[in-house]
Amino acid sequence: MVFTYVFYGAAGILLGLSLVKDRKKTRTALLKAWKAFENILPQFLAILFLAGILLAFLTPETISRIIGRKSGWLGVVGAALVGSVTLIPGFLAFPMAALLLKNGAGAMQIGAFVSTLMMVGVITLPVEIKYLGRKTAYLRNLMAFGFSFLVALVIGWVVP
Amino acid sequence: MKKNRLVRYLFPLAAALALGVLLLIDPPAGRKAAQVTLFSFKEMLLVIPPIFVLLGLLDVWVPREKMVRFMGDKSGLLGILLAVFIGSAAAGPLYGAFPVAAVFMRKGVKFTNLLIFLGAWSTTKIPMFLFELSALGTGFAVTRLLVNIPGIIGIAYALRLLLREEEVNALYARSAAMEEG
């Protein structure tokens, strides 16, 4: 979370510099920032609600059942799918993944889960399509999904 | 823009309604969902403001020619490295990266560099890496990082090959149009 403060610091300092140099330009910059935010706010809000509803059903126990150590490749596929449809902030996801590992999930399955969790976003697809277009968004997610199996394979091979 | 505000917020309103229904028919699950939503909402409020302020400043102060020189079509290896670095230095969830991508397009950043930036933002973020390191161990985190860096560059170029020139141009035109919206 330190990085968030670094971001605040950087934004604050640059905003101050900008203000000293050119008041009008700074106004425009803030206006643009607000416009960009308001433009995407409805989708952000919808995502937050949907993610909440989804996570209410995907408890660590449910996830653990799908991706246990003995679940093999089917478990890897399951883990990749679960990671794709969930939206969990990293600082929640990593301790959760560590917990799952302790409770019998396999490294390969967790590798697939963490990878798709971060790279594939089914819930955020509407936002992505808005900026990147349908084809790019679908292809990016599909490729990231496929790539996550490679990540899982290497992690299963390196991590005991 | 004001006229269709209600239409724009129809989707989140429907999602909020679904949460309300869940609270009624299954209170424990509903409460959990509400908790998670509230938590992510707080995260968004905490993480998002500086990203958008920086975005606005970038838009106003950095001239297009500079961005083209450093990350445009002829930027070569420097453009790739910058894309990885800027994406990795980011904070916040991936959905915060898409508005940044739109500004990058307006500033003439090369499409593959844009995709590399998005890939780095999604999965090689430095703060997340540090967190992953402490939670899942060095072997796990470092392996993932080492596979990911060539991976996101590979995905970017493969994706570019699958898109036609006109399709990429259309995206750039659309992001330029978004500025007025």
Interface residues (C-beta under 8 A of the other chain):
Chain A: M1 V2 F3 T4 V6 F7 Y8 A10 A11 G12 L14 L15 S18 K25 T26 T28 A29 L30 L31 K32 A33 W34 A36 F37 N39 I40 P42 Q43 F44 L45 A46 I47 L48 F49 L50 A51 G52 I53 L55 A56 F57 L87 P89 G90 F91 F94 P95 A97 A98 L101 A107 I110 G111 V114 S115 M118 M119 G121 T124 P126 V127 E128 K130 Y131 L132 G133 K135 T136 L139 R140 M143 A144 F147 L150 V151 V154 I155 V158 V159 P160
Chain B: R8 Y9 F11 P12 A14 A15 A16 A18 L19 L22 A29 G30 K32 A33 A34 Q35 V36 T37 L38 S40 F41 E43 M44 L46 V47 I48 P49 P50 I51 F52 V53 L54 L55 G56 L57 D59 V60 W61 A91 G92 P93 L94 Y95 F98 P99 A101 A102 V103 L115 L118 G119 S122 T123 K125 I126 P127 M128 F131 E132 S134 A135 L136 G137 G139 F140 T143 R144 V147 N148 G151 G154 I155 A158 L159 L162 L163 E167 A170 L171 R174 S175 M178 G181
